[in-house]
C-alpha cells in the first residue's frame, strides 16, 4: 500500500503534467532555479513556490525540492509572510569565505604541482582558453561558470571529497554576489583569466611554491575586489594589479 507522501507526490506530478510543467531531474531543476534567482537582471523581491513554478514552466515537485536544497545551503530564506528571498551577504561572510578558500586551495595547488596528467592539463587549458574567449566577449554568465569549473577541477584532481564538497558549498554561497560583480565589471575578467593561467602553468611545471603564491595572490585580489569593487579604498597603492 502506497504511503500518503507517495500518493501526494504522484498527484502533484500528474497535476504538473496536466498544467504543462516540465518534470526535470532534481539537479537540473536546482541549477535552473538558482540561475533564475541569482540572475543580475532579477527584479522580483519575493517569490512563492507557485509563482516561481509558473515563471519557469516547472512542476511544484522539482521547485520544492530545489528550494529546500537552496534553503539548507543558506542561499535563500523562506517564510510564510515574505516568501522566498535572497539574504544579504555580509562583509564578515566574505572574509570567512576567502579565509577558508585560502587554506584549502593553496594547499591543493601546491600538492598537485608536477602531478597533473596530460588529460588533466588539457582540461584546465581548455577551461582557461574558454575563459579568455568569454572575457574578450564580456560574456559574464559564461565566464562565471568557467570560473567555478576551474577551481572545482583542481579540487577534484586532488581527490579529497570533503574539500570538493566544502568548496562547492562555499562557492555556491557566493554565486549571486560573484555574478553581480562580474556583470558590473566585465573589464576585470581578463585579469582573472590571466591569474588562472599563471596558477595552472605553475602547477603543470611542478613549481609548488609559485603555485601556492599565485593562488594566494588570486584569492587576495578576489577578496579585495569583492569587498571594494570600485577600489575606493587604497587607491594609488603600489602593487595594485589593476593600476
C-alpha positions as CSV (number, residue, x, y, z in Angstrom):
1,X,0.0,0.0,0.0
2,X,1.4,3.4,-1.0
3,X,2.1,5.9,1.7
4,X,0.3,9.3,1.8
5,X,3.5,11.0,0.8
6,X,3.9,8.9,-2.3
7,X,0.3,9.4,-3.3
8,X,0.6,13.1,-2.8
9,X,3.8,13.2,-4.9
10,X,2.1,11.2,-7.7
11,X,-0.9,13.6,-7.7
12,X,1.4,16.6,-7.8
13,X,3.3,15.1,-10.7
14,X,0.1,14.4,-12.6
15,X,-1.1,17.9,-12.0
16,X,2.2,19.3,-13.1
17,X,2.0,17.4,-16.4
18,X,-1.6,18.4,-17.0
19,X,-0.6,22.0,-16.4
20,X,2.3,21.7,-18.9
21,X,5.0,21.9,-16.2
22,X,8.3,20.3,-17.1
23,X,9.4,17.4,-14.9
24,X,13.2,17.7,-14.5
25,X,15.8,15.8,-12.5
26,X,16.4,17.4,-9.1
27,X,19.9,18.7,-10.1
28,X,18.6,20.2,-13.3
29,X,15.7,22.0,-11.5
30,X,18.1,23.2,-8.8
31,X,20.5,24.7,-11.4
32,X,17.7,26.3,-13.3
33,X,16.1,27.9,-10.3
34,X,19.4,29.0,-8.8
35,X,20.4,30.7,-12.0
36,X,17.0,32.4,-12.2
37,X,17.0,33.6,-8.6
38,X,20.6,34.9,-8.8
39,X,20.4,36.5,-12.2
40,X,21.7,40.1,-12.1
41,X,18.5,41.0,-14.0
42,X,16.2,39.5,-11.4
43,X,13.8,42.2,-10.1
44,X,11.1,40.3,-8.2
45,X,12.0,40.9,-4.5
46,X,10.0,37.9,-3.3
47,X,8.5,34.8,-4.9
48,X,6.3,31.9,-3.9
49,X,6.7,28.3,-5.0
50,X,3.7,28.6,-7.4
51,X,4.9,31.9,-9.0
52,X,8.4,30.5,-9.5
53,X,7.0,27.3,-11.0
54,X,4.8,29.4,-13.3
55,X,7.6,31.6,-14.4
56,X,9.9,28.7,-15.2
57,X,7.3,26.3,-16.5
58,X,8.2,23.7,-13.9
59,X,6.2,21.4,-11.7
60,X,5.8,22.1,-8.0
61,X,7.7,19.0,-7.0
62,X,11.0,19.9,-8.6
63,X,10.6,23.5,-7.4
64,X,10.0,22.5,-3.8
65,X,13.0,20.1,-3.8
66,X,15.3,22.8,-5.3
67,X,14.1,25.4,-2.8
68,X,14.7,23.1,0.1
69,X,18.2,22.5,-1.0
70,X,18.9,26.2,-1.5
71,X,17.4,27.0,1.9
72,X,19.5,24.3,3.6
73,X,22.7,25.7,2.0
74,X,21.8,29.2,3.3
75,X,21.3,30.7,-0.1
76,X,17.7,31.7,0.4
77,X,15.3,32.4,3.2
78,X,11.7,31.1,3.0
79,X,8.9,32.3,5.2
80,X,5.0,32.3,5.0
81,X,4.8,36.1,5.2
82,X,7.7,37.2,3.0
83,X,8.0,34.3,0.5
84,X,11.4,33.4,-1.0
85,X,14.1,35.9,-0.5
86,X,17.8,36.2,-1.1
87,X,19.7,37.2,2.1
88,X,22.3,39.9,2.0
89,X,25.9,38.7,2.2
90,X,27.8,40.4,5.0
91,X,31.4,41.5,4.9
92,X,32.1,39.0,7.7
93,X,30.8,36.2,5.5
94,X,33.0,37.4,2.6
95,X,36.1,37.3,4.8
96,X,35.3,33.9,6.2
97,X,34.7,32.6,2.7
98,X,38.0,33.7,1.4
99,X,39.9,32.6,4.5
100,X,38.5,29.1,4.1
101,X,39.4,29.0,0.4
102,X,42.9,30.4,1.1
103,X,43.6,27.4,3.4
104,X,42.2,24.7,1.1
105,X,43.1,26.0,-2.4
106,X,46.6,27.0,-1.7
107,X,47.2,23.5,-0.2
108,X,45.5,21.9,-3.2
109,X,47.6,23.5,-6.0
110,X,50.9,23.1,-4.1
111,X,50.2,19.4,-3.6
112,X,49.3,18.9,-7.2
113,X,52.4,20.6,-8.6
114,X,54.1,18.3,-11.1
115,X,51.4,15.6,-10.7
116,X,48.9,16.6,-13.3
117,X,48.3,14.1,-16.0
118,X,48.2,15.1,-19.7
119,X,44.4,14.8,-19.7
120,X,44.1,17.0,-16.6
121,X,46.4,19.6,-18.1
122,X,44.4,19.6,-21.3
123,X,41.2,20.0,-19.3
124,X,42.5,23.0,-17.5
125,X,43.9,24.5,-20.6
126,X,40.5,24.3,-22.3
127,X,38.8,25.9,-19.4
128,X,41.2,28.8,-19.4
129,X,41.1,29.2,-23.2
130,X,37.3,29.3,-23.0
131,X,37.6,31.9,-20.1
132,X,39.9,34.1,-22.2
133,X,37.4,34.0,-25.1
134,X,34.5,34.8,-22.8
135,X,36.5,37.7,-21.3
136,X,37.0,39.1,-24.8
137,X,33.3,38.8,-25.5
138,X,32.5,40.1,-22.0
139,X,30.2,37.2,-21.5
140,X,29.9,37.4,-17.8
141,X,27.4,34.5,-17.4
142,X,29.6,32.0,-19.3
143,X,32.7,33.3,-17.6
144,X,31.3,32.8,-14.1
145,X,30.5,29.2,-14.8
146,X,34.0,28.6,-16.2
147,X,35.5,30.2,-13.1
148,X,33.6,27.7,-11.0
149,X,34.8,24.9,-13.2
150,X,38.5,26.0,-12.9
151,X,38.6,25.9,-9.1
152,X,36.4,22.8,-8.8
153,X,38.7,20.9,-11.3
154,X,41.7,21.4,-9.0
155,X,39.8,20.1,-6.0
156,X,38.6,17.1,-7.9
157,X,42.1,16.3,-9.2
158,X,43.4,16.5,-5.6
159,X,40.8,13.8,-4.7
160,X,39.7,14.8,-1.3
161,X,35.9,14.5,-1.4
162,X,35.4,16.6,1.7
163,X,37.3,19.5,0.2
164,X,35.4,19.2,-3.1
165,X,32.0,19.4,-1.2
166,X,33.2,22.3,1.0
167,X,34.5,24.3,-1.9
168,X,31.3,23.8,-3.9
169,X,29.2,24.9,-1.0
170,X,31.4,27.9,-0.3
171,X,31.3,29.0,-4.0
172,X,27.5,28.4,-4.2
173,X,27.1,30.8,-1.3
174,X,28.9,33.5,-3.2
175,X,27.3,32.7,-6.5
176,X,24.9,35.7,-6.6
177,X,27.5,38.2,-5.5
178,X,30.1,36.9,-7.9
179,X,27.7,37.1,-10.8
180,X,26.7,40.6,-9.9
181,X,30.3,41.8,-9.6
182,X,31.3,40.2,-12.9
183,X,28.3,41.8,-14.6
184,X,29.3,45.2,-13.2
185,X,33.0,45.0,-14.0
186,X,33.4,42.8,-17.1
187,X,36.8,44.5,-17.9
188,X,38.3,42.6,-15.0
189,X,37.6,39.2,-16.4
190,X,40.8,39.2,-18.4
191,X,42.8,39.9,-15.2
192,X,41.1,37.0,-13.6
193,X,41.8,34.7,-16.5
194,X,45.5,35.7,-16.6
195,X,45.7,34.8,-12.9
196,X,44.2,31.4,-13.6
197,X,46.7,30.7,-16.3
198,X,49.6,31.6,-14.0
199,X,48.3,29.2,-11.4
200,X,47.8,26.4,-13.9
201,X,51.3,26.8,-15.5
202,X,53.0,26.7,-12.1
203,X,51.1,23.5,-11.2
204,X,51.8,21.9,-14.6
205,X,55.5,22.8,-14.4
206,X,55.9,21.4,-10.9
207,X,56.6,24.7,-9.1
208,X,54.8,24.2,-5.8
209,X,56.0,27.5,-4.3
210,X,54.9,29.5,-7.3
211,X,51.5,27.7,-7.5
212,X,50.8,28.4,-3.8
213,X,51.9,32.1,-4.2
214,X,49.9,32.6,-7.4
215,X,46.7,31.1,-5.8
216,X,47.2,33.3,-2.8
217,X,47.6,36.4,-4.9
218,X,44.5,35.4,-6.9
219,X,42.3,34.9,-3.8
220,X,43.6,38.1,-2.2
221,X,42.7,40.0,-5.3
222,X,39.3,38.4,-5.4
223,X,38.7,39.3,-1.7
224,X,39.6,42.9,-2.3
225,X,37.5,43.1,-5.4
226,X,34.5,41.6,-3.6
227,X,34.8,43.9,-0.6
228,X,35.7,47.1,-2.6
229,X,34.8,46.6,-6.3
230,X,35.2,50.3,-7.1
231,X,38.6,50.5,-5.4
232,X,37.6,53.4,-3.2
233,X,39.9,52.1,-0.5
234,X,43.6,52.2,-1.1
235,X,43.6,54.0,-4.5
236,X,47.1,54.6,-5.7
237,X,48.7,52.0,-3.6
238,X,51.8,50.4,-5.2
239,X,51.4,46.9,-6.4
240,X,47.7,47.2,-7.3
241,X,47.1,44.6,-10.0
242,X,44.9,46.9,-12.0
243,X,46.9,50.1,-11.9
